[in-house]
Amino acid sequence: MRYQDLISKDVGGAISGGLDSCTATAWLTEKGARAHCFVVDLGQPDETNLDDVPKRMLACGAVEAAVIPGQEALAEAGLQVIQSQARYEGGYWNTTGIARYVTTALIIRELEKRGIDVLFHGATGRGNDQVRFQLAANMLAPGIQVYAPWRDPAFIETFGGRAEMLAYCAERKLPVRATLEKPYSTDANFLGLTHEAGQLESLCTPAAHVEPGMGVWAWDAPDKPETVTIRWEAGVPVAINGEHTSLVETFHQANRIGGQNGVGIGVHVVENRFVGIKSRGVYEAPGMEILGQSYAYLLQLVLDRRARDVYDALSRQISTQIYQGYWYDLATTTALAALKPLLPLMTGTIVLRLYKGNIFFEGAEDTPHSLYSSDIASMERIGSFDHADAEGFLKVLGVSARNFAERQFQALEREI
């Protein structure tokens, strides 16, 4: 899709209020489109007053600009990420990825109310976000077309990068806050921050080059450990340190507690983007790390060996699906549904000790569905597990082991 297709048309923008949003909105307006801009309230830690964003967009030529409430929807999506333990490539909670789906779904509702059939966004042609916006929109509203300025040759020819965009905005006196000296870019929501690009593209730039936005680096955290108690009921965190909170409040409290102890701050990952290139990011997600780790400890108590195998496979699948843009498809829907039978079992109180970026298990209480029994597991001469019963068990296992020794082991030429 090209800008010529948008002349005299109403288009809806998923915007953040940053340099790309301001530039794209002003450029489209100059080309004859009527831009309706929407920013979703995701509790962005880098925005002191989200109501300022619509004002900036109106100053950039938008015919309409509004803030859409989204914190509850993001909290629900974040909880599903925790329940599935979906860390991309085992490294980090994909907080930016999951937020793109919430943003797309909420903005599409607004477009449908207004009869607008074009969604535009500022994601680049090299990243994953363009895929997430595109596929989410295609799956939720196939009648809506997606316009990406960074895939339009005319836009690319005009703006080669940040320098050209800043010059364009300065010439038109647009209210952008970005500067050419900014060392990296940041995507923000209350689940976490993603820092990338700029000076972070060099692997000689340490992760500590990032100024944390949700806490402190581990070495700057207090020298005294802090204990935090998370109460889970049917897979939902309902209280922190004995205080009952809403899901949104739970995330905010966990962020505060984790951040001040350096938990989940500055996770460095060189990852494989879906578009086929490697990229480097530095991530912050203190609340996700606390809640996610406490849930992981509860999983250890509830899942048996076979259920664990199934769970781990689903977790890897969901993590990849989130990253690659398929949150709404059949595979993700099926995988999430497969996890639902576990949720009624995920009840208990998990106590953690936090210290300088680390999380330590402190205790588990009131876990009615735990399969762990100190009586059965005991190595002492007590309990209901009779050690002598293992004799027959080992004889049965030994049948296949001896058969392997006689027929295959020597052919493998293994060194002993």
C-alpha positions in Angstrom: 0.0 0.0 0.0 1.3 3.5 -0.9 0.5 7.0 0.3 -1.3 7.7 -3.0 -4.0 5.2 -1.9 -4.7 7.4 1.1 -5.3 10.8 -0.4 -8.6 12.2 0.9 -9.1 9.1 3.1 -9.5 8.7 6.8 -6.7 6.6 8.3 -6.3 5.4 11.9 -2.9 5.4 13.5 -1.4 3.3 16.2 0.9 5.9 17.6 3.2 6.4 20.6 3.7 10.1 20.3 7.4 9.7 19.5 9.5 10.9 16.5 8.1 8.2 14.1 4.5 9.0 15.1 4.9 12.7 14.7 6.7 12.4 11.4 4.4 9.9 9.8 1.3 11.8 10.9 2.5 15.1 9.6 3.8 13.6 6.3 0.5 11.8 5.7 -1.4 14.9 6.4 0.7 16.8 3.9 0.0 14.1 1.3 -3.7 14.6 1.7 -4.8 11.9 4.2 -6.9 12.6 7.3 -5.1 11.0 10.3 -7.0 9.9 13.4 -4.4 9.0 16.0 -4.8 6.7 18.9 -2.4 6.0 21.8 -3.3 3.1 24.1 -2.8 3.7 27.8 -0.4 0.8 28.7 1.0 2.5 31.8 4.0 3.6 29.9 6.7 4.4 32.4 8.4 6.9 30.1 5.3 9.1 29.8 4.7 11.4 32.7 1.4 12.6 31.3 -0.2 10.5 28.5 -2.7 13.2 27.8 0.1 15.2 26.3 0.4 12.7 23.4 -2.9 13.6 21.7 -1.9 17.3 21.9 1.3 16.5 20.1 -0.5 14.6 17.4 -3.0 17.3 16.8 -0.1 19.8 16.5 1.3 17.4 13.8 -1.9 17.7 11.7 -4.1 14.9 13.0 -7.9 15.6 12.7 -8.5 13.5 15.9 -6.3 12.2 18.6 -7.3 10.2 21.7 -6.1 8.0 24.6 -7.6 4.6 24.7 -7.7 2.8 28.2 -5.7 -0.4 27.9 -4.1 -1.3 31.3 -6.6 -4.0 32.2 -6.3 -5.6 28.8 -2.5 -5.6 29.0 -2.6 -7.0 32.5 -4.8 -9.9 31.3 -2.4 -10.6 28.4 0.6 -10.3 30.7 -0.9 -12.9 33.0 -1.4 -15.3 30.1 2.3 -14.8 29.3 3.2 -15.7 32.9 0.8 -18.7 33.0 2.6 -20.0 29.9 6.1 -19.0 31.1 6.6 -17.6 27.6 10.2 -16.3 27.4 11.5 -15.8 23.9 14.6 -18.0 23.3 14.7 -18.6 27.0 15.9 -15.1 27.7 13.3 -12.6 28.4 9.6 -11.9 28.8 8.3 -10.5 25.5 6.6 -7.5 26.9 6.7 -5.4 23.8 5.4 -8.2 21.6 2.3 -9.0 23.7 1.5 -5.3 24.0 1.3 -4.9 20.2 -1.7 -7.3 20.1 -3.5 -5.4 22.9 -2.8 -2.1 21.1 -4.0 -3.4 17.7 -7.2 -5.0 19.1 -8.2 -1.8 21.0 -7.5 0.5 18.1 -9.3 -1.6 15.6 -12.5 -1.3 17.7 -12.1 2.5 17.4 -11.6 2.3 13.7 -14.7 0.1 13.2 -16.8 2.6 15.2 -15.7 5.3 12.8 -15.9 3.3 9.6 -12.2 3.7 9.0 -10.7 0.9 7.0 -6.9 1.7 7.0 -4.6 1.3 10.0 -1.1 2.9 9.9 1.8 2.4 12.3 5.4 3.5 12.6 7.1 0.1 12.8 10.2 -0.3 10.6 10.6 -2.8 7.8 13.4 -4.6 9.6 11.7 -5.4 12.8 9.1 -7.8 14.3 6.5 -5.2 15.2 5.4 -4.7 11.6 4.5 -8.4 11.5 2.6 -8.3 14.8 0.5 -5.3 13.7 -0.1 -6.7 10.3 -1.1 -10.2 11.3 -3.2 -9.1 14.3 -5.1 -6.7 12.1 -5.5 -9.3 9.3 -6.9 -11.9 11.8 -9.1 -9.6 13.8 -10.4 -7.4 11.0 -9.6 -8.8 7.5 -11.4 -5.9 5.9 -9.0 -3.3 7.3 -5.9 -2.6 5.3 -2.5 -1.8 6.9 -0.3 1.0 5.8 3.3 1.1 7.0 5.2 4.3 6.0 8.5 2.6 6.5 7.6 0.2 3.7 6.5 3.0 1.3 9.4 3.9 -1.1 8.3 7.6 -1.1 8.5 7.8 2.7 11.9 6.0 2.8 13.3 8.3 0.1 12.3 11.3 2.1 13.4 10.0 5.5 16.6 8.0 5.5 16.7 8.0 9.3 16.4 10.0 12.5 18.5 12.9 11.3 16.1 13.6 8.4 13.0 13.1 10.5 14.3 15.5 13.2 15.2 18.1 10.5 11.7 17.7 9.0 10.0 18.2 12.4 12.2 21.1 13.3 11.4 22.9 10.0 7.7 22.5 10.7 8.1 23.3 14.5 6.5 20.0 15.4 6.5 19.1 19.2 8.9 16.2 19.2 11.1 15.4 22.2 13.6 13.2 20.4 17.1 14.4 19.8 19.9 13.1 17.5 22.0 12.4 20.5 19.6 9.9 22.0 21.8 6.8 22.4 19.1 4.2 21.9 15.3 3.7 21.4 12.9 2.4 24.0 9.4 0.8 23.7 7.6 1.0 27.0 4.6 -0.4 28.8 4.0 -1.4 32.4 5.0 -5.0 31.7 8.4 -4.0 30.7 10.8 -1.9 28.6 12.7 -2.8 25.5 15.9 -0.9 24.7 17.5 -1.3 21.3 19.1 0.4 18.2 21.4 3.3 18.4 24.6 2.7 20.4 23.2 -0.6 21.6 23.8 -2.0 18.1 27.5 -2.2 18.9 28.3 -5.3 21.0 31.1 -3.2 22.5 28.4 -1.1 24.2 27.7 -2.7 27.6 24.2 -3.4 28.7 24.9 -1.0 31.6 24.9 1.8 29.1 21.1 1.8 29.4 19.6 4.0 32.1 17.0 1.8 33.8 13.5 3.1 33.7 11.8 0.7 36.0 14.3 0.3 38.8 18.0 0.2 39.4 20.9 -1.9 38.3 21.6 -4.8 40.7 24.8 -3.3 42.0 22.9 -0.1 43.0 20.2 -2.1 44.8 20.0 -2.0 48.7 22.5 -4.2 50.6 19.6 -5.7 52.6 17.4 -8.5 51.2 13.7 -8.0 50.9 11.1 -10.7 51.2 7.9 -10.7 49.1 4.9 -13.0 49.3 2.7 -13.7 46.3 -0.7 -15.4 46.8 -2.0 -17.3 43.8 -5.6 -18.5 43.4 -6.5 -20.6 40.4 -3.6 -19.2 38.4 -4.2 -15.6 39.3 -2.1 -13.4 41.7 -4.5 -12.0 44.1 -2.3 -10.5 46.9 1.2 -9.2 47.5 2.5 -9.3 51.0 -0.9 -10.1 52.3 -2.6 -7.1 50.6 -5.3 -8.0 48.1 -4.9 -6.1 44.8 -6.4 -5.9 41.4 -4.4 -7.5 38.6 -3.2 -4.1 37.3 -2.2 -3.1 40.8 -0.4 -6.4 41.3 1.8 -5.7 38.3 2.5 -2.1 39.4 3.4 -3.3 43.0 5.6 -6.1 41.7 7.3 -3.6 39.4 8.1 -1.3 42.3 9.3 -4.1 44.6 11.4 -5.8 41.9 12.7 -2.6 40.4 14.1 -1.3 43.7 15.9 -4.5 44.2 17.4 -4.7 40.7 15.3 -7.7 39.7 14.7 -8.1 36.0 16.7 -5.0 35.1 19.1 -5.0 32.1 18.5 -8.5 30.6 20.8 -8.6 27.6 19.8 -10.8 24.6 21.0 -11.2 21.1 18.0 -12.7 19.5 16.8 -14.1 16.1 14.2 -11.8 14.6 11.4 -13.3 12.6 12.5 -11.3 9.5 15.8 -13.3 9.5 18.4 -11.0 11.2 19.9 -11.0 14.6 19.3 -8.0 16.9 20.5 -7.0 20.3 18.2 -5.8 23.0 18.4 -4.8 26.7 15.2 -5.6 28.6 13.5 -4.6 31.9 10.6 -6.5 33.4 10.8 -6.5 37.2 7.2 -7.3 37.9 7.0 -10.0 35.3 10.2 -11.6 36.7 8.8 -11.7 40.3 5.4 -12.9 39.3 6.8 -15.3 36.7 9.3 -16.8 39.0 6.8 -17.3 41.8 4.5 -19.0 39.3 7.4 -21.2 38.1 7.9 -22.4 41.7 4.2 -23.3 42.0 4.4 -25.2 38.7 7.2 -27.3 40.2 4.9 -28.5 43.0 1.8 -29.2 40.8 3.1 -30.8 37.5 4.0 -34.4 37.3 6.7 -35.7 34.9 4.4 -36.2 31.9 2.4 -33.0 32.5 5.7 -31.1 32.7 6.7 -32.4 29.3 3.4 -31.2 27.8 3.6 -27.9 29.5 7.2 -27.2 28.4 6.3 -27.9 24.8 3.3 -25.6 25.0 5.4 -22.9 26.6 7.9 -22.9 23.8 5.2 -22.8 21.2 3.4 -19.9 22.8 6.6 -18.0 23.3 7.5 -18.3 19.6 3.9 -17.5 18.5 3.9 -14.2 20.5 7.3 -13.2 19.0 6.4 -14.0 15.4 3.0 -12.3 15.3 0.6 -15.3 15.8 -1.0 -14.5 19.1 -4.5 -14.8 17.7 -4.1 -17.8 15.4 -5.4 -21.4 15.9 -2.1 -22.7 17.2 -1.9 -20.1 20.1 -5.6 -20.4 20.8 -5.3 -24.2 21.1 -2.1 -24.0 23.2 -3.7 -21.6 25.6 -6.8 -23.8 25.9 -4.6 -26.8 26.6 -3.2 -24.9 29.7 -6.6 -24.1 31.1 -7.0 -27.4 33.0 -3.9 -26.5 35.0 -5.2 -23.2 36.3 -7.6 -24.5 39.0 -4.6 -26.4 40.5 -2.4 -23.3 40.6 -3.2 -22.1 44.1 -0.7 -21.3 46.8 1.4 -18.8 48.6 5.0 -18.4 47.4 7.6 -16.5 49.4 10.6 -15.1 47.6 13.7 -13.3 48.9 15.1 -10.6 46.6 18.7 -9.4 46.8 20.6 -7.3 44.3 18.9 -8.6 41.1 18.5 -12.2 42.4 15.4 -14.1 43.4 15.6 -16.9 45.9 13.0 -19.4 47.0 12.0 -18.8 50.6 9.0 -21.0 51.1 5.6 -22.3 49.8 2.5 -22.5 51.9 -1.2 -23.4 51.5 -0.7 -25.3 48.2 -3.6 -27.8 48.3 -2.8 -29.3 44.9 0.9 -29.8 45.4 2.1 -33.3 44.6 5.1 -32.9 46.8 5.1 -34.8 50.0 8.0 -34.7 52.5 6.7 -38.0 53.8 7.0 -39.8 50.4 10.2 -38.0 49.4 12.0 -38.6 52.6 15.5 -40.2 52.5 15.2 -41.1 56.1 13.8 -44.4 57.5 10.3 -43.0 57.6 7.5 -42.5 55.2 5.2 -44.5 53.0 7.7 -45.2 50.2 9.3 -48.6 51.0 12.9 -48.6 49.6 12.7 -52.3 49.1 9.9 -51.9 46.6 12.5 -50.3 44.2 14.1 -53.8 43.7 11.4 -55.0 41.3 11.3 -51.6 39.6 15.0 -51.7 38.8 14.8 -55.3 37.6 12.2 -54.3 35.0 14.3 -51.3 33.9 17.4 -53.6 33.7 15.8 -55.9 31.0 16.1 -53.2 28.3 19.5 -52.1 29.6 21.0 -55.6 29.2 19.4 -56.0 25.8 21.0 -52.8 24.7 24.4 -53.9 26.1 24.3 -57.2 24.1 23.0 -55.9 20.8 24.0 -52.2 20.3 26.5 -50.8 22.8 29.7 -52.1 21.2 28.6 -51.0 17.7 28.4 -47.4 19.0 32.2 -47.4 19.8 31.7 -45.3 22.8 34.8 -44.6 25.0 34.4 -45.7 28.5 
